[in-house]
Amino acid sequence: MSVIPTVRQVLALPVLAVGRPRVVGGREHLDRPVRWVHTSEVTDLTGLMQGGELVLSTGLAFVHRPDAMPAYLRMLAELHVSALVIELGLNIPEIPDGVADLADELALPVITLAESTPFVEITEQVHRMIIADRYDELQFARATHEAFTSLNIGRASPTDIVTKASQMLTAPIVLEDLGRHVLAFCAAGAPAATLLDGWRDRSRRHSSPDSAGSADWSMVPVGLGAEQWGRLVLPARTPEARRARMVLERAAQSLQLQRMLEQDRDALLVQALGGLLDDMISGRITDEADALARAGALGMAVSARYIPLVIKVPRGSGTDALAQGAMDRRVLASARQALAGAGLTAIGSIRREGTIALVMTCPYPTAVDGSLAAVCAGLEDRLAGRSGPDGWVAGTAAAQPGLVAAAAGLLEADHVAEVGATMGGAQRLYRSADVRLRGLFALLRNDHRVQAFAETELGRLLDHDARTGEHLMAVLRAYLANGGSKTETARDTGLSRPTLYARLGAIERILGVSLESVESRTSLHAALMVVDTG
């Protein structure tokens, strides 16, 4: 590969060698790059230089004016000229005293030519080297553009994109997320264990500006602005830093584009799945063959049974609609991953805030319970942690041999999940048998007659507890849960027999009922369910 020449490389050219070049001063800076060659015989080059030029002169401007040379050198240094080459003999026989020391002070290489040298040939040869380098860079840039454009069109995976970047640079490349977890990598022929061993700690050390080795690694962010979600890392020093930066930036653009396309594709897919569920639930689709054809086109497999499943996501305190929407989308994505992990497919969508509805496949009539358990366990794993919702529950209804019938069962599954969300405890999956009478009260909880019934049955006791703090409601709850057994109630509440009898007597006096009556206990238990679902 051609590179931009340095002052040292220019001095080694045969056309300059015939002039017998001698470095007068600034010898420590001969590795400066030469961006262009400029021939000049004037003393003021202000406005003519852009930096990086090699200036050629016969010294005409200094005939009878050797004292002007120090100011001339200072001007060249201020203009960031790479070097000054002066041909001796025709106009000036020798360099004035003090120029060598001044050149060292200004870090400006000053070279003399003892023999006449054709400046035109020097200019042509150096410019040919520079243009060859520019052409080589343009070719590499074009090849980089074409490579990643092809990957974009082909919807390449992150691993494909990272591998292509690694191949172009002949170096290992790692795609990491913001937590330094490796998302994709290509080790470029080295052992993967060597590349990835202790990766998170090594990445943090090298990305710190204070780290001694931070300059050895090349990194570019992946993502737009505040939406940055990862980094592409070349974990080694490279002599081609400019090329490495170009490839990493193009790879990062491709990764972001694929992420955006995937998000758009997922959004369209979820929209289509939601439309299919709406059509089946509303009765716009009643033909099983039509429903299966549409579901199959959206990725759902034909199955022996179809199971309705509704997931309820509670809204956290202080959570706004945008945050809740993001959480609902995360739960839907996690449910799809859990289904895939269990080898199942489904159609599903967000029905409304906090409600995700799915109709999932089941390969065998006898595998319904196992399929539901596998999906709920997978969902639990994926939603665990501080960023997951607390208290999510799922409701289901009877599995059906037909897709349309299973979609109709989503209404029952929704009701079961809604009731299950009010029951508390560690249970995640609820069936109709789990909610029963409590489910009926959940449906009727907004009916003023049901509310009046609960208030008539328990209102006086609730008022008493509020005034006195005696917690008689807790005693009544335990007594009803134990079917009127005083022995079991004493054990569960930790109360002595005399104390328990006294408190049960107080409850009877406050409510004006007999707790020995089965009908009274049934009525009170029903009222307690209404209070719990309210």
GIJOBEL-V85038 format. One record per helix or strand of 3 or more residues. SS is the DSSP state (hx for helix, st for strand). FROM is the first residue (numbers start at 0). LEN is the number of residues. Records with the same first field share a line. If there is no record, write none. Layout:
# GIJOBEL-V85038
SS = FROM-LEN / FROM-LEN
This chain:
# GIJOBEL-V85038
hx = 6-5 / 13-4 / 26-3 / 59-3 / 65-13 / 98-8 / 118-35 / 157-12 / 191-5 / 198-9 / 213-3 / 224-3 / 240-42 / 287-10 / 320-21 / 364-19 / 402-6 / 409-14 / 431-13 / 447-21 / 471-10 / 485-8 / 496-15 / 517-16
st = 20-5 / 35-4 / 52-5 / 82-5 / 108-5 / 172-5 / 181-5 / 217-5 / 229-5 / 304-8 / 345-7 / 354-8 / 392-4
